């Protein structure tokens, strides 16, 4: 499953895949495969990405269009 919000937020912030990959301690190719849905996102990776972008996990998984974290 491809995650459009995951790619869109990265592009909106002008961040390169290699920079996110470095933060996650994975290769750029692995991160690319996360975005395209070739490799499934683990809970650990989702949490790190949500923290990195300061958005909700639901937003990263395209379950909402609202990036704000609900408290």
C-alpha positions in Angstrom: 0.0 0.0 0.0 1.4 3.4 -1.1 1.2 6.2 1.5 0.6 9.5 -0.3 0.8 11.6 2.9 4.1 10.1 3.9 5.6 11.2 0.6 3.7 14.5 0.4 4.8 15.7 3.9 8.5 15.0 3.1 8.2 16.8 -0.2 6.3 19.8 1.3 9.2 20.2 3.8 11.8 19.9 1.1 13.4 16.9 2.8 15.3 14.3 0.7 14.6 10.6 1.2 18.3 10.1 2.1 17.9 12.5 5.1 14.8 10.7 6.5 16.6 7.4 5.9 19.6 8.6 7.9 17.3 9.6 10.8 15.7 6.2 10.7 19.0 4.4 10.3 18.0 2.7 7.1 19.2 3.0 3.5 17.6 5.5 1.1 16.3 2.5 -0.9 14.6 1.0 2.2 12.9 4.4 2.9 11.8 4.7 -0.7 10.2 1.2 -0.3 8.3 2.4 2.8 6.8 5.3 0.9 5.8 3.1 -2.0 4.4 0.3 0.2 6.9 -2.3 -1.0 8.0 -2.8 2.6 5.5 -2.6 5.4 6.0 0.1 8.0 6.6 -1.3 11.5 5.2 0.3 14.6 8.7 1.5 15.6 9.3 3.2 12.2 5.8 4.8 12.3 6.4 6.2 15.7 9.8 7.6 14.6 8.3 9.1 11.5 5.4 10.7 13.4 7.8 12.2 15.8 10.1 13.4 13.0 7.3 15.1 11.1 5.3 16.0 14.3 2.1 14.5 12.8 -0.2 11.7 13.8 0.3 8.1 12.7 -3.2 8.2 11.2 -2.1 11.0 9.0 1.0 9.0 7.8 -1.2 6.0 7.1 -3.7 8.1 5.1 -6.5 7.5 7.6 -7.1 11.2 7.9 -6.2 14.4 6.1 -5.6 16.2 9.4 -1.9 16.0 10.3 -2.5 17.3 13.8 -2.0 15.0 16.7 -5.2 14.4 18.7 -4.8 14.6 22.4 
